[in-house]
Structures are given as structure tokens and as C-alpha cells.
Amino acid sequence: MLPPGQRVGVGLSGGADSMCLLHLLMEMAPEWGWRLTVLHVDHGLRGAASLADAEFVEREAARLGLPFILERADVRALGGNLEQAGREVRRAFFRRLLSGGQLDRVAVGHTRSDQAETVLYRFLRGAGTAGLAGIRPVTAEGIVRPLLAIDRGEVERWLRERGIGWREDASNRDPVFDRNRIRHELLPALTREWNPALTATLANIADWAREEEAWWEDEIGRLATELLVEKPPAVLVSAGALAGLPAAPARRLLRRAIERAKGDLRGIDFEHVRTILDMAAAPEGHGRMQAPGLDVFRSFDWLRLAPAGPAPARDFRLPIEPPARAELPDGSALCAEILQKQESTEDGDSGYNVKVGCLQWNRVTAPLAVRNWRPGDRYRPVGFSSETKIKTLFQDARVPLWERRHWPVLTSGEEIVWVRRFGPAAEYAASPGEGPVLCIRDLPG
């Protein structure tokens, strides 16, 4: 948690838990060489009481000869759940100090009692193993919780024995907050009537779940590398591969994909995960569903998970006068140049491993433009005896629906002369050694 010589910020609300933490670290700091700084967040929720808390904490820091950093925020103005907003403000404050290099660690005063309340709260909300892991002793950002094995009652006894005072936050008893009802009503009733050691039991569940999740983290990381395809802002996964996994890794892999796509798992519950897995297991076809902040699309054997939001405009048309490079809405580019004769060139791998398309330049008489595919478009590719709908070519080639939106076609006047992946129109295709030729290169994003 706290290696020797570290610069440690101590989150001090003024309550019993954080006061105990501060004084314990002060006692140990000389031996371990820690340099402590007191941190306080005024959430602006309780008017004069909030100001008094900040003043109390600042006086305590001054009395102990410690640096003091105050963060003020108007949490109510952020809207939404006040508890969640307050946590986000504190977390952002701590992360800023850590990422900016001002501190090496931030220690906060969560106890085993907080852990028990968190596990019970998450269980009641339907959390899986990841949620039941509860409050982590050490986070990736460098936030640590040295009191996580200590009960709140022990903390208060320790402070009283030493004559150390603390502030009581009246909002901690306000039943409007879910956690307060759990702390003051539900947990005491369950302890009294069902299990006298419930706090320890719930904390042990968190330890158990955290170790389980640590093992799964490595396993899902391996599966994600193999099966998830990043195409920002979306994440793709083979429906067949996902459906072929046992339920436990399939659920976790899907949650990893969702987190990568939308940035978090807020609002995603068991039913959302099950519905998406049902989409993956269904016979081949197309489907779509939305979850909070997430848009899920099934097409052929692919699932696409992307942040919810309005789809980008579909229609585009860009004039091209060779030599030219057209930047397309999907992040790819189309390059057109005139060569004296056709070269036998491969376009690395534009996502489809296609050849560079070459057209007989002297047959191209009308102005060139690249535009998106439109329903009803048709042309005759090389090797076909008659015109074919591009939609039919998509279906035969199993091109997912979301990729078709900005699929480029090259036109000469109103006539289609080239289509991504399917190449030049037969009437315009250049033969080897023929020239001059118009060379079309389809470059990936």
C-alpha cells in the first residue's frame, strides 16, 4: 500500500474513520519516511456545516504541521445521484493529484464496516462477482485503504482512548440516502436476527470475490486479445465465438467489450448481458438492441458494440480529379492516379485484401466523384454477365450492415465505374499492360 519514502495524501473528511487514519499514519510516518499531505473536499451540500468541516480539517492539518489542499465543488449542480456525484468529485480530485505527480498515493479511511455495507448494497442491486468484490484495498490509480480490515467500532474506541475528536456529518443519518438505510436499519437488523458476525461475513465475501476476479482478469484479458476487434468507437466480436464459450467467460468477455465500447458499465445489468448473448446464440441473421449508453448490432456472424448516439450522416459525394486523395467519412481514403500502364500491385490489406482497381482512362469521359452506396445501386463487376445489385454483392460477401453505410462507389457522371472490394465495372476495367489507366487505391483508416 505505502512503500517507504512515499508522498501520501490523506483524504480527511473530519469524520472518525479519516481522523483515525491520519493519526495512525502520523505515528508511523517517521519510521517509514512518509511525507503526508491533508486533502479535503467541500462538496457544498450542507452550507455552514460544510464550511465548518473544512475549517476543522484545516486547523487539524496546521496543528500537526502538515500541508493542506482544499477542493471545493458544487455537487448539487452536477445533477443525478448526489452520493455518486460526490464520489466522482473526490475520485477526480485524487486522480488529478496522483497523475500530476504531486503525490505517490492517496490514503482514504474506508473500514471493514464500509466494505460490508458496500457488498450488501451491491448484492441487493443484483451485482455479480465483480461487484461483490466491494471496495478494493489498492486501486490502479494509487488510492489505498489501510483501515479496510478494521471495524468502525474499533476506530471510535481507538480515538476515544487517545482523546482525539472528530466531526459528525448529519447527512450520514439522512434516510433519503440508500447507504444510510443499509447502515442504520438493514445491516443492524440482519446482524441482530440472522448473523451476529455479518459484517465479517460480508467482508470475507468481498475478499473471496476479489481473488476470483483477479484470476478472471488475466483469463479475460487473454480472451479479449484473441476475440475482440477494436474499430473505434466500436468493438466487434464474432457471434459464433462468443456463443461457443461457456456462460462464465462469455458474460465476462461481453462485459469487457461493453466497457471498452462505452467507457464504463453503468446501467448495464444481468438482463442486458443475457439479451446480447441471446443475440449471439441466435441463428445467423440481423438484430439490434440498445442498453444505457450502448448500441448493439448483429449482422451475419458479427456483433458490434458502440456508444449510443445519433448515427453520422450517411450521404456524401466528393469530386475527384486525378491525381487526388479523398478522405472518406469512415476514416479510410481513396486515392486516384493516372499511370501509363497497369501495374500488378496489391493493396496490402485494406481490410479485404483486394487488388488495386485499374480503369481504362480513355473510357472515363464524365467527371469523377466518390459517393456512398445507395439502395438500388447496381453495376456489372468483372466476371459477371449482367448488372447486379450492390446489395446482393454485400449479402454474398457477408458485409455487415454497419459497414455499408459509408461504402464508397466511384462514378463517372451517373454511371458506377468502381466499387470498394468488388472492383471496376467490366466495361471500364483495364487489361494488363494497357495504358493509360486510372489506378484506384482503397486505403484503410
N, C-alpha and C positions, 0 to 999 in steps of 0.2 A: 504493500500500500504506500508506504512512505519511506523510501530509501534515505540513507544518511545524507545530510547536506542539502536537502531539497528546500525550495521556496514554496511554502504551503499557505494557501489561502484557507481561512476558516470561515465557513458560512455561519454567521451569527445572527439569529433572529431575536435573541434575548430570552427565548424560552429555556426551559430546564435542560432539554437534550443538548442544545447548542452551547449553552453555558458550561455544562459538564465537559463536552468535547474540548472547548477552548482551554479550560483549566487543566485537563489531563494532558493536552499537548504542550501546554506551557511547562508542566512539571517534567515532561520527557524531553523537551527541546534541547536543553544543554547537552544531554548525553548523545543525542542523535544529530546534533548540528542543524536542526531545522530553523529556518527563518520564517516566522509567522507573520501573516497579514490578516487583519479582520475585514470581512466582507459583509455588507448588509444591503438588502433590497427593501426599499419602501414602496409597497405596491399601491399606495394611495387609496386604500379601500376603507380605512377606519378613521379618517380625519385626524383629530388631535391625538388619538391613541397611537396611530401610526407614527406621527411625529415624535411622540414621547418614546416609542420603542427605539427609533433611530438615535435619539439623544442618549438614551440609556446605553445603547451599544457603543456609541462614540466615546462616552465617558469611560466605559469599561476598557476599551482599547487604549485610551490615553492613560488610564491608571496603571495598566500593565506595560506601558511603553511600546505599544505595537502600532505599526502603520494601519490606517483605516481607509477603506474605499466604500463610498456610498453610491448606490444605484437607485434612482427614482424612476418610477413608471406609473402610468395611469392605466392599470389593468382593466378597469371597468370600461374604458374607451375601446379596448380591443374587442369587446363583444364575446359572445359564446359562453362556454363554461368557465366560471371565474377561477375554480381550482386549477383547471387545465391551463388557463391563460397565465396564472401566477407561476405555475411550474415552468412554463415555456420561457417566461421572462427571466426567472432565476437561472435556468439552464443556459440561455443565450448569454447572460452576463458572465457566468463562469467560463463558458467556452471561449468567449472573447478574450478573457484574461489569460487562458491557457494557450490558445492558438497564437496570441500576440507575443508570447514569450515572457510575460510579466510574472507568471507563476509556473511551477512544475506540477503541482497537484492542488486540488480544492477538496478539503475535507468537510463533510456535512454530517449532521447529527442524527441520522435515522437510526432507530433502535430495533430490537427484535419485536417489540410491540408494533412498530410501524410495519415491519415485514409481515406479521400475522394479519394485520388489518388489510394490507395490500393483497395478500393471497386470497383471503376470504372475499374481498371486493371483486377481484378478477374472476374468481370461481362463480360468483353469483351472476356475473355478466357473460358467462359462457366461454371463458378463456381456455385455450389448450395448454399444453405443457410449457410452451414458451412464455405465456402469461403467468402461469403458476410459478415460474422461476423467480417471480417477485422482483424485489429491489436488489440490484447487483452490488456486491461489495466494492468492485473496481470496474469502472467503465473505460471504454477505449479512449475517451477524451482526457481521462485523468481525474475524474471525480471519484473520491473514495469515501467509505463509510465505516470508520473504525469502531463505532458502537453497535454494529449490527448484531452482535451476539449478546447484547445487554438489554434487559427489560427496563421499561420506563420507571417502574417502581424502584429498581436498584439505582437508577440515575438520580432520582429525587432524594433517596436516603443518603447517597454519597454527598450531594450538595448540602443537605441539612447538617450532616456531620462536620462539614468544614465551614458552615456559616456563609455559604455563597448564595446570594439571592438571584432571582430570575423574574422575568415578566410573564404574566398570564395573558394570552390572547383570547379575548372574549369570543371571537369568531370561531374558536376551536370547539365551542359548545353549541353553536348555532345548528339546529337540526335541519336547516334548509340544505346543508351540505351532506351528501351521501356518506362520506367517510366519518363524519361526526356521529351519524346514527349507528354506523357499524361499531365505532369506538365506544360509545357510551350506552348503547342499547343492545345491539345484536350480540356482539362478542361477549360482553359480561353475562348475558342470559345463556348463551351456549356453554360458556365455561361453568356456570353455576349448575346447569341442568343436565349437561351431556358429558363434558370432558374438562376436569379441573386443570389439565395440562394442555389446553387447546392452543395457547399462544406458542408453546414449544412445538406442538404437533404441526401447526401451520408453518412455522419457521423451518422445521425439518423437511416438510413437503417442498418448500422453496429450494432448499439445498439439493434435494433429490432431483427435482425438475431441472435445476441449473446444470448439474453434472450431465444429465441426459441430453440437454440441449447443446452442451459443449461438444459432445460426441457427434450429434446430428449436424452441428455447424460444419464440421470437417467433411462429413459424408455428403451433405447437400451442396457444399462448395464444389466437390468433385463432380457431382451430377450436373450442377449448373454450368460448369465449364464444358461438359460434353453435350448438353441438350438445349441450353438457352442460346438464342441468337439475338444479339443486340443490334437493332436497327433504329437508333434514336429518332423520335422519342418512344419508340415501341420496343417490346420484347416479344420474340417469336419462339414457339416451342412446337415440336411435332405432336399432333394429337395422338397418333399411334404410340409414340414413345412414352408419352405421359400416361395414357390409358394402360400401357403394358407394365407399369410399375405397381408394386404393392401399395395399398392405401396410405401407409405411413409416409414413405418417401414421396409419393405423389402429392400429398397435401402440402408437405413442407417445401417441395420444389416449386409448386404453384404459388405458395405464399412468397417465396424468394422472387419469383418472376413478377408478381404483383408489386412487391416493394420496389423493385428496380424500375418498374414502369411508372408508378405514380409517386414514388419517393417515400412512402410510408404505408402502413397497414391500417390506418384509421378508418373506421366504418366498415371494415371487411370482417364478416363473421363466418361461422361454420356453413351457413346456407349458401353464401356466395361461393365459397370454395367448392362445395358439393355440386352446385349448379354448373360451374365451369368444368369440373371433372366429368359430369354427365355429358356435357357438350363434346368433350374429348372422346368419350367412350361410344358416342352415337355412331351409327353407320355414316359413311362418308357423305358429306353434304355441306350446306352453309347454315350458319346461325349467328345470332348476335345477342348480347345481353349487356346491361350496364349495372355497375355497382357504384357506391360512392367514390367519385373521383376516378373511375376506371371504365374504359370501354373495351369489351372483349368481342372479338370477331373470329368466327370459324369459317374457313374456306378450304375445301379439299382436305389435305392432311395437316393443315397448319392452324394454330391458334395465335392470334395477335392480341397482345395486351398493351393498351396505350392509355395515356391520361385522357380523361373525359374532356370534351370541349368541342366547339364548332369545327367542322371539317374545313380544311383550307379550300379556297375557291378552286373549282375543278378546271374551268375553261382557260386556256391560254393559247396564244398564237404569236410566234416570233419570226419576223422575216429573217432570211439568211441569204447573204451574198458572199460566196466563197472567195477567198479563204475566210472562215468565220468560226466562232465558237459560241454556242448558245447555252446559257446556264438554265437548266430546267427546274421547275418547282420542287421536284423530288430530290434535289441535291446533286443529280447527275448532270452531265453536259454532253452536247452533241457537237462534234467538230466536222466541218466540211472543207475539203481542199481539192484542188484540181491537179491531177497527175498526168504525165504524158502517156503512161500505160499502167494497167492494173498490176499491182504488186501482190504477191501471195503473202499476206500479213494476217496474223491472228491478233484479235483484240484481247490480250492477256486473259482476263476473265471478267467481263462486265457484269458478272452475276449470272450469266447464261452461257459463257464460253462460246460466243458466236464469232463468225468471221467479220472482218471489216466489209461493209457493203460498198460495192462499186457500181455506179451507173454510167451508161454511155452519155457523156456530157453533151454531145451534139444533138441528142434527142430531147434534152431538157430545154424547152423553149420559153415556158412561162416562169414568172418569179417564184422563187423557192421560199417556203416557210415551214417551220416545225410547229405543230399544234398537238393537243391532246386527242387521244382516240375518243370517238363519239359513237353512241349506239347507232347501228345501221351502217357504219363504215365497212366497206368491202374492197378487196383488190385481189389480183392474181399473183401469188408468190411464185418464185422459180420452182418448177417441178409440178405445178398444178395445171390442169387442163382448162379450168374456168375460174371465174371470180368466186371468192369465198368470204363470208362474213368474218371480220376480225374476231368477233365474239366467239365464233366456232373455233378459231385457232387458239384463243385463250383456253377454251374448255379442253381441247385436245392436249394442249401443253400444260394444263393444270396450273394456270397462272392465277394466284389468289385474287379475290375481288378487290382488296385494298390496293394492290399494285396497278390495277387497270386505270385508276382514277386519273393519273398523270402520264399514262403510257404514250410515248411520243410517236407520231407519224410524220413523215416528210411529204409535203405536197408540192406539186408544180402546177400553179394555178389552183384548180379544184381537184386535180387528179392525185391520188395517193401513189407515190413512187417508191417509198421505202417505209418499213415498219420495224420498230425495235424487235429484236430476236428473230423475226420472220424474214427479214432481209428485203432486197429490192423487188420491185414489181417485175414480172417476167419480161414485159415489153421494154423495160429500161435497163435490164441487167447487162453489165459489161462482161465480155468473154476474156479469158487470159490473153495477155499480150496486146489487147485492144487499147486504143487511146484516141484522144484524151478521155480521162474518166473522172467522174466526181466520186471522191472517196469519203465515205461517211464512217466516222468512228464514234461509237457509243461508250462514253467513259462513265464508270461508276462514281457515285457520290463519295 
